[in-house]
Amino acid sequence: MAAGVERWGVFELEFVGPGGGNPFIEVELSATFSQANRAVEVAGFYDGEGRYRVRFMPDAEGVWRYRTRSNRSELDGKTGEFVCVGPSPGNHGPVHVENRFHFAYADGTPYRQLGTTCYAWIHQGDALEEQTLATLARAPFNKLRMCVFPKDYDFNHNDPELYPYVAKTPPAGTRYAWDFTRFDPAFWRHLEKRVQQLGALGIEADIIVFHPYDRWGFSSMPREADDLYMKYLIARLSAYRNVWWSMANEFDIMRSKTMADWDHFFRTFQTFDPYGHLRSVHNCVQFYDHSRPWVSHCSVQSSDLHRVPEWRAAYGKPVVVDECCYEGNICHAWGNITAQELVRRFWRGTVGGGYVGHGETYADPQDLLWWSKGGRLRGESPARLAFLKKILDEVPLAGLEPCHGVVTTGGEGLARCGDEYFLGYFGVHQPSSIRLALPPGRRYTIEAIDTWNMNVETVSRGAAGALEVGFPGRPYMAVRIRAEA
C-alpha cells in the first residue's frame, strides 16, 4: 500500500509507457479511484520522455483504491491503493461557494477573498518569479489572477523562456508557429511548480485559460486545439486544491471566439474537472450571463462598486470585482488611481456584500509592473488591505449582506450579518456624528474604523434604540456595530 496522502493533498501515479508517435493524442489514460460506494474518474496525461501521470485529490480519509484504463496494454489495468490521512495545518481544502454569496474552504473555514493580479508573472524567469513569491509571502492577498499563456501588451512585450507548445518552423514572413497537438512538458512543470508554491503560501491560483493580448496565435486556435488544451490543463492542475478556473481575461474582446464558444469552454471544465473547482469569466465591457448554471461566481471589471448589490440580486451568486482600476501612475486611466481611491473601492464593494481585487501599475524604467510581471509592491494600498482583511476575518461566519436603515446618517454603504453585526462605510464623507436606529431588544458596541490610518476607536458601549453618537469627522471612516453578549 502506498504511503499516506493528506486529505485534499495530491496522490500521483507515474507509469512508463509508449513514447513514440504522438502520445498526447494517441494514448488514452485515466484512473478510477474508489472508496466505499464512491468512484471518481480522473484523466491522466503524458509528461514527456515516455512517462505518464495521473493525479488525484482525495477528499475523504481512509483507504482509496484505483484501477487504470488505457488503450495501451502497458498502461491498462494497473491497480493499487493508498491511505488518505488527516490534513496538515493550514490545509483547509478547496474553496467553494457558501451561503449563496460568499465562499468557504471545504472544511467550513470562511474564505474572505482579497485578491491581486499578476497576469504574466510565470513568464518572467526564475529570478523575478522568486521575488514575486517572496513579496506575496509578506502581502495580505489570498488569491492571484494569472495567465497560462504569455501576454503581449503595454509594458509586457518580452518573450518568455518557455511556451506551452512545441514550436514548428514558421512559414515565411512569420515569427511563430506551433504544433498544437504537442505540449512542451517543461513549460507545464514550471506552471505546476508555481501553482504549488502559491498553495504553500495559502494563495488561490485563479488560472486564466484564455486572453486576447496575444501575438503568438494562442487566442485564435481552432476548436480541436482549444479542447485538447483545456483537457490537458485540467488533467495536470485540477488535483491542486488552490486552483480556480477563469475562462478568460476580457473575454468580450477576443474576436475569434463566439458566445457559443464561451458556453462550450465552461461546460468543458464543468464536465472534465472531477473536483468542481470554481469557474468564472472576466469582462472588458460586456458581461457574460453569470446566471448560467456552469458559472460559480461573477468576476467583474468595473469601477461602479455601488452596483455590487445590484449584481448580487441579478445573478444570485458571489460578486468578485477582480478589476476596479489599479493603484499606479501609468498613462492609462485604468492604471493610475491613488491608493486612497483603491482602498475606498475595496470598502465600497465590501459593504455591498461583495469582494474586490487589487492591482498595481507604477511606471518603471524596466517595465516591471506588478499587475503584469510581479516583482515588488511599491504602493500604499497593500498595508491598508491587510487591515481590511483583519476586519473581514472577524465578520461572523455567514458573511455580510447589504442593508439599509440602521445607520441613518448615510454614506457609501451598509452591510449586516443578522442583528449581531453591522459594518458601514462613509468614504469621502466625514461626519462628526452619526445617527443610528438599532434593532430593538439588544445593546451594541459602536466603533469608528479609520480605514487609511488603520486604527479602531470605541465611540459607544451599551448603545440601544435610536441615538446619535459622536464620530471623528474624517474621510475614509467606517463604523462597526457589534451586539454585546
N, C-alpha and C positions, 0 to 999 in steps of 0.2 A: 504494500500500500504506500502511496506517495506521502511525503511529509505534509503536515497540516498547512492549510492556507486560511488566512483570516477571512471572516465574513466581509464581503464587499472588496476583497482583495482580488488578485488575478492569479488563476491557475492556468498554466501554459503547458501544452503538449508540443513536442518537437519531433518530427519524423524526417527521415531521409527517403527521398523518392526520386522520380524522374526529373532530370534537368535538361533533357533535350527538347527540341521543338520550341513551343511557346507555352510553358506551364501556366501562365497567367490566364489563358483562355481555354487550354486543352485539358487541364486537370481539375476535376471537381473534388472538393474535400469538405466534409462537415463532421460534426460530432454531436451526439445526443447525450446530454447529462441528465441523470435521473436521480430522484430521491423520493422514496415512498411512492405516491401516486402522481408526482410531478415529473415532467420531462421538458427540457429546454434544448432546442436545436440551435447550434452555433456554427456559423460558416468559418472555415479555415482559409488560409491564404499562403501563397508562395512567397518565400522570403529570400530567394536567390540561392545560387550555389547548391541546388538540389535539396534545399531544406524547406519544410512546410511546417506551419504552426497553426494551432487552434488555441484561442484564449477564451477563458470563461470566468465570469464574476459570480461566485456563489453568494446567494442572499440568505441562506439558512445554514445553521450549524449542523454538524453530523456528517455521515458518510454520503458521498456522491459517487455514482458510478457512471462510466462513459463507454460509448462504443462509436467508432468512426465509421463513416460511409464515404466511399470514393469510387470513381470509375477506373481506378488503377489498383490492381490487386495488392501491391506493396503498401498501400495506404488504407485499404479497406478492412473493416472488421477488427480493428485494434481495440482492446478493452482494458479497463483498469478501474481503479477507484482512488479516492483521496478523502481526507477528513477536513472539513471546514471547522475552524475553531473561532473563538470569540474575537471581535475586532480589537485592534490596538488602540491606545489612547489617541484621540483626535480623528479617528476613522468613524464618521457618522453615517457613511453610506452615500449614495447618490441623492441629489436634490430633486424634489418633486413638487407639484402644486399642492398647497394645503389651504383649507378653509377658503376655497374658490379664488381669492385674490392675492394669496400670499404663497410662501414657499417654506418647505421644511426638508431636513435630511431624512433619510429612510428610518433612522432610529427615533424620529419625533423631535429632534432638536430644531428650533426655528432657524431658518436661514434668512437673514436680512441682507438683501443684495446691495452691495456697494462696489460697482464695477468700474473698470477703466479700459482703455483701448490702446493696443499696440499692434496695429494691423499686420505689419510685416516683420515683426521682431525676430522670428525664427529664420529669416533670410539674410542676417547681417554678419554672420561669422561668430565664432566662439567667444572672442574677447568681449564684444558688445553684448552678446546674448547673456553671458555670465554676469555682466554688470547689470543688465536688466533684472535678472533673478535676484541679485543682491539688493537692488533698490526695492523690489517687490517684497522682500523679506522684512523690510523696515516700514513698508507702506500699509495703509489700512484696507486695501482692496481685497475682496474675496471672489472676484470674477475678472477674467481678462478676455476681451474680444480679440480674436487673432485669425488671420487668413491661412488657409492651406497653400494657396498659390501665391507666388510673388506679386508685388504690386508696382505699377508704373503710374506715378502721379507726381505732382509738385513735391519737391523736397525728397523724392524717393525714386531715383532713376537708375540706381545701381543694379547690376546683375548679381544674383545670388551664386553661391558656390555649388549648390545642389538644386536639382529640379525633380519634380515628381515622376517624370518620364525619361526613357532612354531617347537620346537625340538621334535623328536621322540626318543625312546630308541634305541641306536645304536646297530648294530649287533656285535657279539663277535669279539674282536680284532680291533674294530674301535672306534673312539672317538666321531664322529659327525654323526647325521642323522636328516633329516628334512622332515616335511610334506610340500611338495612344492605346496599343494593346500590350505594351511592356512598361511596367513601372520600374523605377530605379530604387531598389531596396535601401540604398544608403540614405536617400532623402527621407524615406518613411521611418527608418530607425531614428534619424535625427528628430523628426517631428514627435515621435513617441517619447523620446527621451525628454524633450521639453514639456510635454503634457504631464509626464510623470513627475518632473521637478516642480511644476505648478501644484500638482496634487500634494506633494510633500509640504508645500507652504500653505496648504489649506485654501487654494485658489481654484475656482472652477474655470475650465478652459472652454470658452464659448467659441466653438470651431465654425468659422465662416467658410462654407462649402464652395461658393462661387462669388465673384465680384467683377465689376466692369472695367477696372483700371488695369488694362492688360495689353501688352504688345507681343506676347508670346503665343497667343492662339488658344489659351485655356478657357476663355469666356465664350468661345464660339465652336466648341467641339460638337460633333454630331451626337444624336441621341444615344446611339450604342456606346460611344465613348463615355458620355455622361453616366450612363448606367453602370458600366464597368468600374469607373472611378468611384462612384458612390458606394457600391458594394464592397470594393476593396477598402475604402476608408472605414466603413462600418466594421468590417472583419478585423481590421487592425486596431481600431481605437475604442470600440464600444465597450470593451471589458474594463476600461478605466472609469472609475466611479465619478470622476470630476469632469466628465465630458457633457457639454450641451451642444446641440446642433442648430446653427443659424444657416438657413438655406442660402442667404446672400447678404452682402453689404450693398445697399441701394439697388435692390432687385429691379426697380421700375425703370432704371436707365440702362439695363442690359438688353439692348435692342435685338439681340439674336435669340432671345427667349420669349416665349408667349406665356400668358396666364395659365394655359393648359400645361405648359412645361413645369411651372412652379407647383401646380397641384400634383403633378406626377412626382416631382422631387420629394415633396412632403410625404406622399404615400409610400415612396421607396423607403424612406427612413422609418416610417411607421411600420412597414411590413418586415424589414430585414434587421432592424435593431432589436435584439431579443430582450433588452432591458428597458425600453421605453424612455430613453433619455429625453430631456426637454427639447422642444422643437419650436423655432420661431423664424421670422424673416424680417429684415431691416429695410426700410424705405428711404427714398430720397424725398419725393413729394407725394406720390400716390400710395395710399395704404393698401396692403393685401387684406383680404377678408379674414380677419383674425378669428371670426366666429366659426370658421370651418373646423371640423372635429379633429383634424390632424395637427392643429396648432395648439400648443400648450399655453403660450403666453404672448402678449403683444411686445414686440421690440420696435420702438418708435424713434424716429428722428423728428424732433420738433422743439421750438423754443416756447411753445404755448403751454407751459406747465400747468396753467389754470384749467386745462382741458382734461387732466388726468381723471377726475371723477366722471366726466362725460364718456371717455373711452372705456372705463370700467363698466359703466352701465350699458354701453353699446355692445361690448363683446363678452362680458361676463367672465373675464379672465384677468390674471395679474397683468399690470401695465408696468413695463420697464422702459423708461425713456433713456435708451442707450446713448443717444446723442442729442444734447440740448445746446450745442456750441461748446467750444473748448477755451480754457484759460490760455492766453497767449497773446502774441503781438504780430502775427504774420499778416499779409495783405488781405487775406480772405476774411469776410465778416464772420464766418462760422468758427474762425480760429483766433479771434482777438478780443474776447471779452475778459473782464477783470476777474480776479479771484473772488472778489466780493460778489460779483454777479453770478458766477458759477455756484458758489455756496448758497446764494439766495435761491437759485433754481432747484438745487437739491432739496432745500427745506420746503419750497413750494410744492414740489412733487410728493414729498413725504407726507405732508398734511393733507394732500389729496388722496391718500391711500395707495400711492404708487411707489416706484423705486426709480433711481436716476443713475446715470453713468457719467464718468469723468473722462477727460482727455486733456492733454497739454501740448501747446503748439507755439513755443517760443522760438523766434528766429535764431538760427545757429549758423556760423560760417561753414560748418561741415555738414549742414542739413541733418543734424542729429536731433530730430524732433521726437519726443516721447510717443506721440499719437501714432507714429508710423514705425519708427525704428527702435524705440525703447531707449535704454541707457540710463540717464539720471533724471530725476524730477527736480525742477527748479522753482516751481510755483509755490504760492502761499495757500492754495486750497487743500492739499492733502492733509495737513495738520487739522484743519477745521472739519474735514470729512471724517477723520479719525474720531474727533469729538462727537460728531453726529452719530457715528457707528456705536459709540458707548451709550448714547441716548436710546438708539434703536434696540440695543441689546437688553435694555431694561423695560421695553414695551411688553405688556402681557402676551402670553402665548398666542392668542387668537389673531393678533395683528391689528393695525389701525384701519378704521373705516371713516371716510369723510362725513362730516355732520355740520349742523348749524345750530345757533341759538343759545349755546351755553356761554360763550364769550360774546357779549353783545356789542363790544366796542368796535368790532370789525377787524380788518387785517387781511392777510393773504390766504387764509385757510385754517380750518379746524378739523381735527380728527379725534376719534374716540375709540376706546375698547370697552364696550358696555358702559356702565355708570361708574367704573372704578378708575378710569384713566382718560385724560384729555390732553391733547397737545395742539397748541395753536401757534401761528407764526404771523408776525407783523411786518416783516420785510423792511421796506423803506419807511414805513410809518414809525413814529416814535412817541407813543402815548405816555404821558406822565401818570396816568391812572387808567385802569380798565374796569369795565362793568361786567358783572357775571350774573347768570341765572342758573345756579347749581341745582342738580336733581334733589328733590326733597328726601328727607329722612337720613341723610349722610353728612358727615363733615369731611373737609378736604384740606390738604396742604397745597398751597399755591407757590410756585417757584418761577422766578424770572431767569431765563436762559439767555446768556449773551453768546450768540452763535459765532461771532467773529473773535471775541476775546476769550472765548472758551471757559466760561465760568457759570456757576449756578448759584442763585441767591434766593433764599426763602423770604417771601414777602408776606405770607399769612399762614397761620395754622388754625385749625378748628373752624374754617370758613364754612358757611352754610347759607342756603337760600339765595336771595337777590342781594347783591352788595357791590360796592366799589372799593377797589384796593389801589394803593399807590404802586407805580411802576417806574422803571428807571428813566424813561424818556429818551432813549437812544434808539437808533435804527438797528435793524438786524437782530431784533429780540424775539424770543419765543416764550410762551407760557406753558408750564406743565402743571396739571391739576391731578392730584392723586388722592383717592379715597383713603381715609385713615382707618386703621383697624378698629 
